[in-house]
Every structure is written in C-alpha cells, then in structure tokens.
C-alpha cells in the first residue's frame, strides 16, 4: 500500500503518526511540508477529502495565526489558503493520504482509520499512551 504523510519532524503528533504507518508495514512517502509545501490544488484536495473546512485545517498554536488576523470570520477560504501557502506552518499537521482515505491525524491514532489492519504488534505513543495491543489491535 502506498501512503503519503505531510510531516513535521519537530512535531510529536507527526512523529507518532509516521511511526504508526511504519508499524503497519508501510514505508510512506514523507514530505516535510515546511520545506516542500503542497500546491494549492493538493492542499484543497486533502482538506476536502479529509472532510474538513479550510478553517479547520489551519494550525493556530505556535504560528502567526493571531498576528495575521486569521481569526477574522470574514476571511474567505481563498484568503485563508493564501495565508497557509505563504506560511506553511499554518497548515495543520500531519495530513496522511492513502488509498483508504485522507486524514488530518490529530490525534495521531486517527491515521488508523485509513491504514490496513497489518500492524506488527503493540504501539505506544511518545507520551506513553498505548494505542495498539500486542496483537496490533486498536485499544479503544
């Protein structure tokens, strides 16, 4: 199975998501989106396929969101997309694309919804939360 992750190696959620993809036996295409942001077309496609609004795909924490006035409800989707493409740190992360769907993996275990059931044993996130049991089954 092919998979693509729009990844920020400085982000724990992104690192956990990448590790879960690999735990499923998949070596994804890893795109460090701060260095290689998606095109406008690709960003819109990911947001739409993930079932999000443009506003839901914007990252507020640790970004210039407030100082750019992006909380203004009068801004259009096009204006928000322009800001995200100009400053990719505003793109929430990580987006993951597989043949089974597209997700904004927040929380990171949301990626499990679009991965095959091929996990290789238990998985514990960096913070110690166990997500998969010894048989690779999701812990609810």
N, C-alpha and C positions, 0 to 999 in steps of 0.2 A: 504494500500500500504506500502511496506517496502522501506526503504531508508537508506543509509549509508553515513555519512559525515566524511571525514578525516579533523579534526578540530584542530585549534589552538585557545584556548580561549583568547589569548592575541591579536588576530588579529581582527580588526573591520569588515573587509570583511567577515571573517569566522563567526563572531557573527551574522552579518546581514543575512547571508545565512542560518544559523541554525534557526534564528527567522522566516524567510520566509517559511522554511519547516514546522515549527510548526504552522504557520498561515494557512497553507493548511490542517491542521488537522492531520498531520503525526508526530509521535514521532520516530525520526530516531535512528539508532544505531550510537552513537557518538564515534568515535575513535580519541583519542588525538594522532595524528601520531608522535609527537615528543617523546612520551613515548612508543608508540606501532606502529612503522613504518610498512608499508605494506611489504609483501615479494617482492622479485624481480619480481616474476611471476605476482603478483597482481598489482604492480606498472606499469609494462609493459602493462598489460591488460587495466588498467584505462587510460593510456596515449593513447593507440591505440583506445579504444572505444570513447574517447573524441575527436578524430581526430587531435591529436597534434603530434608534433615531440618530441623526448626526450629533445632537447634543449629548446623547448617552455614550457616544464614542469618544468624547473629549475627556482628557485627563485634567483634573483641577489641581490635585496635590503635587507640589514640587515643580510647578510650571508657572509661566507668566499669565495664566488664565485671568486672574483678578485684575492685574495691572493693565491687561489689554482690553478690559471691559467686556470679556466674552460672556459674562453672566447677564448681559443685557438681553431680555426676552424678545426684543425687536429685531435682533440679528437674524438674518436668513441662513438657511442651510449652506448656501453658496458662500456667504461671508465666513461662516464657521469653518467650512472646508478650506477656504483660502488661508485662514489662520493656521490650521493644522498642517497644511502643506508647506507654509512658510517656516513654521517652527514645529518640526515633527515630535518634539517632546510632548506636544499637546494631544497626540494620538494615544488613546488608552492602549494598554498592552496586557498581555500578548494576544494578538489575533492569531488563530490557527485555522488553516484551511485543509480539509481532507475530502476525499470523495463522499464521505458520510455527512459533510456539512461544514459550516463555518461557525466559530465561536470566539467571543471575547472571553478568554479563560480567566475570569475573575468571579469567583475564586478559581484557583488553578485546576481543581478537580472537575470543573465544567468541561474540560477537554475530554474527559472520559466518555461524554455523550457522543463524540464523533470519532472515537477510536474503536477498532475491532477488539473483541474480548480475547486478546492474545498476551495478556500481561504475564510477566515472568516473576511471579511471587509477590511478596509484600512490598508496599511502598509507603514510606513515611516522609512527609514534607520536612523542609529545613527547620521548621519551628517545633518538630516533634509530633505533629498530628499524623496519625496513621490513616491512610486513605484506602489502601488495598490490604487484604489479609494475606496469609501465607499462600493461599491458592490463587492469588491475583484477583479476588472478587472484591467489589466495591463495598466499603463499610459505610452503612447508612447512618 
